[in-house]
Amino acid sequence: MKKFDIPEHFRSAIIGEIKNRRRNNDPRKQDFTPSELSLGNITFIFPRHFGFCYGVENAIERSYKAIRENPGKRLFLLSQMIHNPAVNEDLEGRGLKFIMDTEGKQLHPWDDIHADDVVIIPAFGTTVETEQLLASKGVELARYNTTCPFVEKVWKRSTEIGRNGFTIVIHGKHKHEETRATFSHSYQNAPSIIVRDIQEAKQIGRFMQGEMDTNTFMEHFSTKVSKGFNPETDLKRVGVVNQTTMLATETQEIADYFKSLMLQAHGEQWKDHFADTRDTLCYATNDNQQSTLSALNCKADLELVIGGYNSSNTSQIVTILESAFPAYFIQDAREIISAESIQHFHYNEHKLETSLGWLPEKENVRILVTSGASCPDTVMEEVIHRILELRPSAISPEEGLTHFMS
């Protein structure tokens, strides 16, 4: 497995050692049971996979390389490198400027971008239109294009099935950078439509089954379809791809739903009307979600999920866990106000909340701790140390590691 040059201030000796031991003991990733770090009266439980993924580490390595290799030059990021404030704030502190925010709103004018500027494409990728605009200005794109290879895989698959006459159904959040980029690439070759969830997929199904007229359909999906989209002709053959950070089970549910419609409508000829695209699911997202699902079986008093509030993959982890444990979605250790009070993010309502009595007063406490794919290990370590400040343990994390998986 490729090792990336990640800045030391994002690395954690404690979390790194936990990951290394799991990796060494399970190199083929066949064991998804969580790990436990016992520190006497407090136990921290970690899913098999969490934290930085391949695409994020690649983006971070290349971004900091761009800083080192271009002293004196102006450096820009198209938008947030990844959805984590610690990483983005660190990059900004080193002189990088953002051209757009996460929803595509302009922060720095295009007219002020010139050929001798360095522009970094984030891990989410970017739209064909933005690539063309930068190319027209003479900006060199390939050197610091950090688009995740698994995002590019979705684009390639979309191109393939689009050229074979299938409409592309994208499971994603239509304002998310990655979905906007995938949408832009897919509609170069085929009609495209974005669905947020199975409920929206079933709205399309209602039209396909004659239960919704064209005007009603277009009113609902007007901002989520490619130019010239005609539901009467463009929904006769479909294939489903996804924003790589969505729940894999939801993507599969949506794909299975459209497959069932085609089977019902066309019988044995259903394969002429539905493209199988299971190979577009990101392995890292899959591993993290499978690890989280396996953690549902462990005994824990609560769970802390650490990551940026606008991180899609982190929100999916919260969604999986909150059905089984009291769930707190936090950005970093500063959200842990005291042993009685914690500030956390309610993702569905997109607001911060403060909860009391979050840390049980019982003698032995078990806390499940995990993080999203864009969260540095150091942030997780700071959360662990913050908890230990509030609930001191006779055993330090370093000492606990001597018995970890022994």
ABEGO torsion letter per residue (X at the ends): XBBBBBBAAABBAAAAAAAAAAAAABAAGABABBBBBBAEABBBBBBABBEBBAAAAAAAAAAAAAAAABBGBBBBBABBABBBAAAAAAAAAAGBBBABBAAGBBABBAAABBAABBBBBBAAEBBAAAAAAAAAAGBBAAAABABBAAAAAAAAAAAAAAAAGBBBBBBBBAABAAAAAAAAAAAAABBBBBBABAAAAAAAAAAAAGABBAAAAAAAAAAABBBGBBAAAAAABBBBBBBAABBAAAAAAAAAAAAAAAAAAAEAAAAAABBBAAAABBAAAAAAAAAAAAAAABBBABBBBBEBAABAAAAAAAAAAAAABBBBBBABAAABABAABBBBBBAAAGBBBBBBGABBABABBBBBBBBBAABBAAAAAAAAAAAAAABBBABBAAAAAAABGX
